[in-house]
């Protein structure tokens, strides 16, 4: 799925942060945010907002992105992100004293099993929020759909966004440093 593809569910979530009825929108976002303490799909309070968007077929695996993204968006309802989670982590890391800490978090995210991804993404989104880095919610939705693909294309794409060489960016770690990581 292209990161440029617009997902109607995400467009609806983003409309909540731009709504003229702020009281109603804030109420919905608060309900969605509270559901982040539960496993995806377990909080009955969010069903009325998410179920209308769910695909007719595909079961729990097809529904997981909806139940995972909604509370994450409510934690950081800043639209306008570009790139993917790898590029978001890269932006967070730039100018930070604790680059190794950011890299460890990112690596843990890449290694996350589908049953743990919601927790790791909550940490990632909180990190983005704390550093004023907007999330590309459309791309993240597509990434969650492909998270369990056998060739791990999502994880590879994110890794390329985070570690690819750029002009004036730190050099690759030495062999000794890499062995310590």
N, C-alpha and C positions, 0 to 999 in steps of 0.2 A: 504494500500500500504506500502510495506516495505521501510524503509529509505535506504536500500541497493540497491533498484532497480534503475537502470540507466535510466534516462529520456532523449531520444535523443535531445529534445529541449534544455535541460540544458547542455548536453554535447557540443552542438553547441555554446551556450553562453560561456561556459568555454574555448572553443577553441579560442574565440576572445581575451582572455587575454593572450594566449600563441602563437598567430599567428606570422608567420614570416613577414607578411605584416602589420606591426604595424600602418601605416598611415590609411589604409583602416579599420582596426579593431577599432582604436580609433574613427574614424568617425562614425561607426555604434554605438559604445557605447555612443558617445555624443548624437546621435539622440534618442537612447533609454532612456538615462538619462533625457533629456529634456521632455520626455513624462510623467515623474513622476509628473509633475505639473497638468496633466489632469486626468480625471477619466479614469479607465482602458478601453482601446479600442477607446477612443475619438480622439486621435492624429493620423491623417491620415499619418503622416510621418513615423510611425513605421509599418504600415500595410505591406509594402513590405518585412519586415524582420520576421514578426510574422505569417501572414496569411498562408504561406506555411506549417507551423507546426500544424495548427489547426486541430482538429478532424473533420471528415465529418459530424458527428451527435452530438447532445447534446446541441446545441444552446449556448446562452450567458453564462450559468452556466459552461459549459464545456470549454469555451474559456477564462473565467476570470483568471485562473491561469497563462496562457501564457502572457496576457496583464498586470498582476500584477507583475510577477516575472521579466520580461525583464528589466523594468526601475530600479527595486531594484538591480538586478545584476549589472547593469551599474553604480550604485552608489558605489558598493563595490565588484568589480570584482576579489575577492580573492577566488580561489577555495580551496578545501581541508578541508572544515568544516566537523565536525562529530557531531552526536547527532541531537537534534532538537532545536527549539527556546527556550525551557525551559532550556536546558543545556547551550545554548549561553548566556542567561541572567544570569545564575548561574556563568559562567566564568567572565562576566562583573562585577557582584556584588562582587566577591571575591577580597578583598583588597581595596574596595571602602569605602570612608567615609560615603557616603550618601546611605546606604543600603535601607532605607525606600523609597527613590526616585526611585530606580531601581525597587523595589517591586511594587510600585504604577503603574509604567509604564507597568510592566508585567501584573498586574491584569487588567489594562485597555485594554491591547491587548487581554487577554483571554475573556473579556466581549464584544469585538468588534463585531458588526453586520457585515454581509457579505458586506454591502454597505460601511462600514467604515474600513474594514480590510486593504485596500491598504494604507490608511493614517497611521494607527497604525504600519503597517509593515515598512513603510518608516522611522518612528521614531526609530523602533527597529533596522533596518539595519544601520541607521546612528550611533546609539549607539554602535553597534558591530564594525563598521568601526573605530570610534574614539578610541576604545579599542583594536584594532588589533585582533578581534575575527572573524575568518572566519565563514561563514554561510554554512550550508549543504543545498545547493540549491535543490538537488534532493529530500531530505526529506521535504523541505518547499513546493515544488511543490505538493507532495502527500498530505501534510497537507491542502493546499488550496482546493484540490479536496474534502476533507472530512470535511471542516469547518462547513458546515450547517447540518451535520448528526444529527438526533434527540438526540442521546445519547452523543453527544459532546465528542467523543473519542479523537479528536485532542487536545482539550482544557485540557482534563483530563491527557493525556499523557504528554503534556508540563508542566502541574502543577506538576506531579510526578517528572519530570526531574529537575524542579526548587526547589521544597520544600522537596524532599525526604531526610530522615536523612542519614547523612554520618558521619563516624568517624571524630572527631575533628571539626565538623561544629557546628555553633551556635545552641543553644537549641531552641525548639519551644517557641513561645511567651507565657508569662503568660496569664491567663484569663483576667486580667486587661488590659494588652497590646493589646490582641486580640480584646477586646471590643472597644478600641480606634481606631483600624485600621478600 
